[in-house]
Structures are given as structure tokens and as C-alpha cells.
Amino acid sequence: IWSRSPYAVVYDFVHTRAEVDYCGDPDICPGKPFPMKVTLTNKMPDARHLELIWHLPEGWQVSPAPRSHVVLHHWPPHQEVNVEIVAESVTCPTYRGILEIRAQGRPTVGLVPLIFFAA
């Protein structure tokens, strides 16, 4: 427990476990990159093809891309995806977004709620 990030939240989507780490307080400043880490763990015996789609407020950018493809093998079962989010402007006290995780061949879609606060 002591080695876990206090800024991470975990979601279980049956086939995949997603841990979203804000890497610090979710305070965002305009024009300043905000790093995040997503650790995906395959919970099934076969390889998993995932599509990550970031739904963020208008004018916000995510790099390396707002859509990415990740292949999770059975071993090693997890993979980290590092992204940076840049807000064009910050005028509201709170912003919300969604990280959509689609697994090829699975009927359900994993939705991870995101929250950011104006710094």
C-alpha cells in the first residue's frame, strides 16, 4: 500500500484493469503540460488490443495523441502509457473529461472519469 501513488485511481473493466495516475494534485494551468500515467493490466489469458480515446474540454490537447492503440499481452500483463495534457485556457474552477478504453472484441466500453481544477 505504501508504494502506491496517492494520486492514482483504479478501475476494473473485467478484461482490463486501468490505473490512472495524476502524478500530483489535479491542478492544471493554461499552457503548462500536465503529465499523467495510465497503467493497463490484462486480466484475460489472451492478448488484448485496446484503443484509448481522450475526451477533453474544447481547446485542450493531449500528446502524444488523443487516440492511441495499445496491445496487452498475457506476459508481461501490464503496460504504461504516459501522456501530457495542455489546457489552452483555464477560466472555470473545475473541468471534467473522460478516458474511453475500448477493447477489440469486447461488448463493453470502459469509461474513466477525469477531473481537473484550475490552479
SEFI-814305 format. One record per residue: residue in three letters; z negated, y, x of N, C-alpha, C in turn. Coordinates in steps of 0.1 Angstrom, whole numbers. Layout:
BEGIN
ATOM   kenu     nup   nnorth   neast    caup   canorth   caeast     cup   cnorth   ceast
ATOM    Ala       Z        Y       X       Z         Y        X       Z        Y       X
...
This chain:
BEGIN
ATOM   kenu     nup   nnorth   neast    caup   canorth   caeast     cup   cnorth   ceast
ATOM    Ile       0      -12       8       0         0        0       0       12       9
ATOM    Trp      -7       12      20      -9        24       28       5       28      35
ATOM    Ser      14       18      37      26        21       43      37       27      33
ATOM    Arg      34       26      21      44        31       11      44       46      10
ATOM    Ser      56       52       7      57        66        6      50       71      -7
ATOM    Pro      42       82      -6      36        87      -18      46       95     -27
ATOM    Tyr      58       97     -22      68       104      -29      79       95     -35
ATOM    Ala      77       82     -35      87        72      -40      83       67     -54
ATOM    Val      94       65     -62      92        58      -75     101       46     -75
ATOM    Val      96       35     -82     103        23      -82     107       19     -96
ATOM    Tyr     119       14     -97     125        10     -110     130       -4    -108
ATOM    Asp     127      -13    -118     132       -27     -118     142      -29    -129
ATOM    Phe     155      -32    -124     166       -34     -134     170      -48    -135
ATOM    Val     161      -57    -133     162       -72     -134     170      -77    -122
ATOM    His     182      -73    -121     191       -78     -110     188      -70     -97
ATOM    Thr     183      -58     -98     182       -49      -86     169      -41     -88
ATOM    Arg     162      -39     -77     150       -31      -76     155      -18     -69
ATOM    Ala     152       -6     -75     156         6      -69     144       14     -66
ATOM    Glu     142       19     -53     131        27      -49     137       41     -45
ATOM    Val     134       51     -52     139        65      -49     128       72     -43
ATOM    Asp     130       76     -30     120        84      -22     125       98     -21
ATOM    Tyr     117      107     -26     120       122      -25     117      127     -11
ATOM    Cys     110      119      -3     107       122       11      99      135      12
ATOM    Gly      92      138       2      83       150        2      82      155     -12
ATOM    Asp      76      167     -14      75       173      -27      89      176     -33
ATOM    Pro      91      174     -45     105       176      -51     108      191     -53
ATOM    Asp     105      199     -44     107       213      -44     121      216     -38
ATOM    Ile     130      223     -45     143       225      -40     146      240     -39
ATOM    Cys     152      244     -28     156       258      -25     171      259     -26
ATOM    Pro     176      270     -30     190       272      -31     197      272     -17
ATOM    Gly     207      264     -15     215       263       -3     208      255       8
ATOM    Lys     196      250       6     189       242       16     191      227      13
ATOM    Pro     195      219      22     197       204       19     183      198      16
ATOM    Phe     183      190       6     171       182        2     174      168       4
ATOM    Pro     167      161      14     170       147       17     163      138       7
ATOM    Met     170      127       4     164       117       -4     169      103       1
ATOM    Lys     161       93      -1     164        79        3     163       70      -9
ATOM    Val     173       62     -11     173        52      -21     174       38     -15
ATOM    Thr     164       30     -17     164        16      -12     166        7     -23
ATOM    Leu     177       -1     -22     181       -10      -32     179      -25     -28
ATOM    Thr     173      -33     -36     169       -46      -33     176      -56     -43
ATOM    Asn     183      -66     -38     190       -76      -46     179      -86     -50
ATOM    Lys     178      -88     -63     168       -98      -68     175     -111     -73
ATOM    Met     188     -112     -71     195      -124      -75     200     -132     -63
ATOM    Pro     204     -144     -65     208      -152      -54     222     -149     -49
ATOM    Asp     230     -142     -57     244      -139      -53     245     -124     -48
ATOM    Ala     256     -121     -42     258      -107      -37     260      -98     -49
ATOM    Arg     256      -86     -48     256       -76      -59     264      -64     -54
ATOM    His     274      -60     -62     282       -48      -60     277      -37     -69
ATOM    Leu     272      -27     -63     266       -16      -71     274       -3     -69
ATOM    Glu     275        5     -80     281        18      -79     269       28     -82
ATOM    Leu     267       38     -73     257        48      -75     264       61     -79
ATOM    Ile     260       66     -91     266        79      -96     255       89     -98
ATOM    Trp     256      100     -92     246       111      -93     250      121    -103
ATOM    His     242      123    -114     244       133     -124     234      144    -122
ATOM    Leu     239      155    -116     230       166     -113     234      179    -120
ATOM    Pro     225      189    -120     229       201     -127     242      207    -121
ATOM    Glu     248      215    -129     261       222     -126     259      230    -113
ATOM    Gly     268      229    -104     267       236      -92     260      230     -80
ATOM    Trp     254      218     -83     246       211      -73     256      201     -66
ATOM    Gln     254      198     -53     263       189      -46     254      178     -40
ATOM    Val     260      166     -39     253       155      -32     262      150     -21
ATOM    Ser     257      148      -9     265       143        1     258      130       7
ATOM    Pro     266      120      10     280       121       14     289      122       2
ATOM    Ala     286      117     -10     295       117      -22     287      115     -34
ATOM    Pro     292      121     -46     285       119      -58     286      105     -64
ATOM    Arg     296       98     -59     298        84      -63     299       75     -50
ATOM    Ser     292       64     -50     293        55      -38     292       41     -42
ATOM    His     297       32     -34     297        18      -36     288       11     -26
ATOM    Val     279        2     -30     270        -5      -21     271      -20     -24
ATOM    Val     272      -28     -14     272       -42      -15     259      -47     -10
ATOM    Leu     251      -54     -19     238       -60      -15     241      -75     -14
ATOM    His     237      -80      -2     238       -95        0     225     -101      -3
ATOM    His     225     -114      -3     212      -121       -6     203     -120       6
ATOM    Trp     209     -119      18     200      -117       30     208     -108      40
ATOM    Pro     203      -97      45     190       -92       40     192      -86      26
ATOM    Pro     181      -87      18     182       -84        4     182      -69       1
ATOM    His     180      -60      10     179       -46        7     188      -38      16
ATOM    Gln     191      -26      11     199       -16       18     194       -2      15
ATOM    Glu     194        7      25     190        21       23     203       30      22
ATOM    Val     202       39      12     212        49       11     206       63      12
ATOM    Asn     210       70      22     204        84       24     214       94      19
ATOM    Val     209      104      12     217       114        6     210      128       9
ATOM    Glu     218      138       8     213       152        8     218      159      -5
ATOM    Ile     209      166     -12     213       173      -24     212      188     -20
ATOM    Val     222      196     -24     221       210      -22     223      217     -35
ATOM    Ala     214      226     -39     215       234      -51     222      247     -48
ATOM    Glu     232      250     -56     239       263      -54     230      274     -57
ATOM    Ser     223      273     -68     213       284      -72     201      277     -79
ATOM    Val     190      283     -78     178       278      -85     172      290     -93
ATOM    Thr     174      289    -106     169       300     -115     159      296    -125
ATOM    Cys     158      283    -127     148       277     -137     137      271    -129
ATOM    Pro     125      269    -135     114       263     -128     115      248    -126
ATOM    Thr     123      241    -135     124       227     -134     139      223    -137
ATOM    Tyr     143      213    -129     157       207     -131     156      192    -132
ATOM    Arg     164      186    -140     165       172     -142     179      167    -139
ATOM    Gly     179      154    -134     191       147     -131     189      133    -134
ATOM    Ile     200      125    -131     200       111     -133     207      104    -122
ATOM    Leu     202       93    -116     209        85     -107     213       72    -116
ATOM    Glu     226       70    -118     231        59     -125     235       48    -116
ATOM    Ile     229       36    -118     232        24     -110     239       14    -118
ATOM    Arg     252       11    -115     260         1     -123     262      -11    -114
ATOM    Ala     259      -22    -119     261       -35     -112     273      -42    -118
ATOM    Gln     283      -44    -109     295       -51     -114     292      -65    -120
ATOM    Gly     297      -67    -132     295       -80     -139     282      -80    -147
ATOM    Arg     274      -70    -147     262       -70     -155     263      -60    -167
ATOM    Pro     258      -64    -178     260       -56     -190     252      -43    -191
ATOM    Thr     241      -42    -184     232       -31     -184     235      -21    -173
ATOM    Val     230       -9    -175     232         2     -165     218        7    -162
ATOM    Gly     214        8    -149     201        13     -146     202       28    -145
ATOM    Leu     193       35    -151     192        50     -151     179       54    -145
ATOM    Val     179       62    -134     167        66     -127     166       81    -130
ATOM    Pro     156       85    -137     154       100     -140     150      107    -127
ATOM    Leu     155      119    -125     152       127     -113     146      140    -118
ATOM    Ile     137      145    -110     131       159     -114     130      167    -101
ATOM    Phe     133      179    -102     131       189      -91     125      201     -96
ATOM    Phe     117      208     -87     111       220      -91     116      231     -82
ATOM    Ala     117      243     -87     121       255      -79     110      258     -69
ATOM    Ala     114      260     -56     105       262      -46     102      277     -45
